[in-house]
Amino acid sequence: MPDLRVRFPKPCDEKWDAMTPAGCARICARCDTPVHDLSRYSIGEAEALLRREPGACVRALIRGDGSVALKPGRRGDARRMVIAVAASASLLVSGAPAMAKKDRPPGAIAGTIDTFGIPMRIKATATNGRTYRSKVKRNGSFRIRDLPSGTYSITFVPRCGDRLTIENVEVGAGETILPKVDSEVGCITVGMLRIEEARG
């Protein structure tokens, strides 16, 4: 059977520990909504919940491979719940030169990375210690503009979980092509969850 594909259209910043316990869920005081802990649901139970309550709020541990940690289900049920994203798992960069303004450095770094629905920022640190920052978009794309030529350390900073750093990235007078990198994002996310695609 195919994996159950889901999407986090609305992650939020509410703290699980501050919510009031209510069975397998907790009640969010801000919106008076039950938040379901998916680690207490099997794949079948989680799918039934999301079909019964489209846009249900959940607490989910998202592993580095994009799968959601669930309770073991029936023997032989090898399906997983995975976060559906449009971006590639590797960093891919256009080779086209950056269109910089006349008074700004022409260097740039751009590409895509799997975020699995987790908000993420990117930081470029030059050898002189100066930093340049940008946000990674929801679809995983990013761009840091106006970089002087030089060598940079590139760090992806998720809202929670481990940072991912690429060392010795050379930037010239255009966009830089980065090597293929696997994302190791993994953290607990709270928010609305929807089924993206499910077959069988």
N, C-alpha and C positions, 0 to 999 in steps of 0.2 A: 504494500500500500504506500502511496506517496506521503511525504511529510505534510503536516498541517502548517501552512504558511500564515503568519500573523504579522500585524504592524502596530507599532506604538504611535498613533497620530498625536497623542497628547500626554507625554510624560509630565509629571508635576514634582514639586519640591516638598510636598508634605511628608513628615517623618512618620514612618510605620510605628515606631515605639511610642509616639504620642497619641496614637489612635486607640479607641475603646474596643477591647476584644468582644466579638460576637460570633461564637461558633468557629467555623473555618475562616471567617472574615474578621475585619475590624471596621469600625465606623469612623469615617473622616469627619472631623468636627467642622471643617470649613464648608463642606457641601452636603453633609449629612448623607453620605453615600457609602454602601458597603464596599470594602476593598478586599478582594479575595487573594489569599496566599496560594499561588500556583504550585508551590512545593508540596502542598497537601492534596493535589489533584493528580490523577492519572491522565494520560493523553485523551482517553475516551471521556472522562469526567470534565476535563478542561474544554474539550470541543463542545460538549453538551452545554456547558455554562455559557460559552461565547455565542452559541446559536440561540440559546434561550434569552440571553441578555446581550444583544449586540452593543458594543461599546462599553462593556463592563470594565470597572476599575480593578486592577490587579497589582499584586506585588510579585515581581519575577526576578529570579537570578538568571542573567543572560551570560552564557559561557563565551569564551573567546571564539568559538566556531559559529556563534549565532544561534545556538540551540538554547531552549529554556529548560531549566532544571525542574523536572516533574517527579511525582511519586511513581515508582514502578507499577506498570499495568499488568494485564493478563500475560501469561506466558505465550510467546510467539508474536506478540504485538510489538514490532520493531519500529513503529512510526515515531517520529520526533516532532516537537513543535519548534519551528525555526522562524526567526525574524526575517521578513522579506524586505530586501533593500534593492534599489535600482543600481547602486554603484558597484563597481568591480571590487574584488577583494584585494587587488594590488593597486599600487600607486601608478597611475598612467598620466603622462604629461604631454601636452601639445608641444610640437617643435617650432611653432610659429613665434616670431619675435613679439615681445610685449610692446603695446602702444603706450609708451610713457610720455608724460608731459615734458615740455622742453626743459623745465627747471628741476626735474626729478630724475633720480637714477633709473636706468632702463631695465635693471634686472628684476626677475620675478620667478616664483616657484608656484606651480599649479598642479592639480591632479585630482584623484579620487581615492577614497578609502572607505571600507565598510565601517559604519558606525553602529549598526544593529539597533538604531533608534535612540542611541545614547548621545545627548548633547556633548559636543567636543570642540575644543579650540586648538589652534596650531600656532607654534612659536618658532621663529628662526633667530638663532643667537650667533652673532658674528664673533670672530676671533678676538676682537677688541672688547667684547662683552655687551655690545649694544644689541637690543632685542627688537624684533618686529613681530606683531601679532595679527591674527585674523581668526574668524570663526569658520568652522567646517559646516557647510549647509546640510539640511536634512537629508539630501540625496547623496551625501558623502563627498561632494566636490569642494575644493578649496583653492584659494589663490592668495599669495602674499606678494604685493606689488612694491615698487619703488625701492628695490634692494641694490645697494652699491655692489660692484663686482667684488668677489671674495669667497671665502670658505665659511660655511655655516653648519651649525648643529640644528636639526629640525626635530621638534618635539610635539607629539600629539598628546593633548591633555583632556581625557574624558572627564565628565562630571564626577565620576567615581571609578575606581579600578586603577590598574597600572598604566603608567605613561609609556609611550612608545617613542624611542629616539633613534634618528638616523644621523650618523656622524659624517663629517667631511664631505658635505654637499657643495660642489663648486658652482657658483653663479657668475655668469658673464653678462653681456649686453643683450639679453633675451631671456625667454623662459628656459628653465633647466629641466632636463629629463632625469627623473629619479629612478633608482633600481627598483625591481619588484620587491615589495615588502608585505608580509602577512600581518594582519591586524590581530592583536591578542587582547582586545577589549573584553572585559568580563566584570560585571557589577550588578548590584540590585537596583532595579528600576520600579517606580510606582507610577501608575497612570492608566489612562484608557487604553484598552487593547481591542483590536478588531481582527476578524479572520480576513486574510487577504485572498487566499485561494485554497480550496480544499476539494479534493476529488476522491471518489471511491468511498 
